[in-house]
Structure formats: C-alpha cells, structure tokens
Amino acid sequence: MNKSELIDAIAASADISKSAAGRALDGAIDAVKKALKKGDMVTLVGFGTFYVGKRAARTGRNPRTGTAIKIKAAKVPKFRAGKGLKDSVN
C-alpha cells in the first residue's frame, strides 16, 4: 500500500474527502517527526510505539575498494508494534 492508497482508505473509512484525509495524514506524520526530533516517544495504544534509537559507531568497508572506513554514531527512528497490531496480523 502506498501513500495515495492509504489516503483513499482513510477517506472511505472516515467518510471525508480525499484532500481532507491527505491533510490529516500529513499532519499526523509531521507530528510524529517533530516528537521524535525532540527525543520523545509516540505511543498509539493498540498500534505501536515510535521512538529514537542509537546506533553505535563502527568500522565498515568500502565495497568498491575494500578499504576500512569509520561510520559515525547516529540516532535512528524505530517502531515497536503493539499487541493489537501483532494480534491482527496473526
């Protein structure tokens, strides 16, 4: 499912226009991004939790030359599925 198909599904489910569903989806995504940028967790009960994880610095290899390179530590967005989502899939 891509973004436009998701917007169509939201519009049909909530009985709103596709443009309103698109704005709502964009607003929700922006809110999650802002919360993660501040370092907060976003928990949607029954769906899951978005949070920021840390990736340690490590040594990698350049695939073209085979030389070792240093990869810096980074913050990465992560998602942990909730019980309701897990149950609906199984």
N, C-alpha and C positions, 0 to 999 in steps of 0.2 A: 504494500500500500504506500503510495507516495502522498505528498502534501495535498494535492488537489483532490485526491480520492478521500483523504481524511476530512477535508473541509466539506465535501459532499455528504459524507456520513454524519458529521456534526450537524449540518444544516437540516438533514432529514430527521435526525433523532430529536433535535431541539425545536423543530418546526420554525426555523428562522431562515432568512435569506443567506445565500452563499457568501455574499460580501460581509454580512454581519458575522457569520461563522469564521471567515478568514481573519477578520479583525480580532475576534475573540481568541483564536488560536495564536495569532501573532502576539497578542497581549500576554497570554499565558507563557509562551516561550520566552518573551522578554523579561517577565517577572522571575522566571527560574534562572535565567542568565545573570540578572542583577543580584539575586540572592547568593548564587554560587560565587560570583565575583567578590562579594563581601565576606565569603567564607562560611555562610550559613548553610544549613541543610534544608531541603524542601521535602516534606513528608506528605504524601497523599494516601490517607488511610485506605487500605484495601487495594491500592495500586502499587506503591513502592516509594522509595526514598532516593532523591538525588543528593549527592554530596561531593566534596572535593577530596581527592586522594593525593598522596605524594608519591612520586616516582623517584627513586634514588639515582644519583649519578652513577654512570657505569662506563665501561670501555666497550666500544663497538668496533666493527671492521668496515672499511670502505669496500663495497663489493667489487668495484672496478679495479682497485689497485691492491687490495688486501692489507693495506696499512691500518694500524690501530688508530682510532680516534676517540676523543673523550666526548661523552654525551652528558650534558648538564642535567642536574636535578630539575624536575618540573612538577607543577600541580596539574592534575588531570581530573576532568569530571567523571564521576562514576554513578552507577544506578544499581540499587539493590531491590529486586522485585519483592512485593509484599505477598502475604498469604493469599489474599483474594485473587491476585493475578496468577500466582502459581497454581491455585486450585482450578481456575478457569481454563488453563492450558492443558492440564492433565485429565 
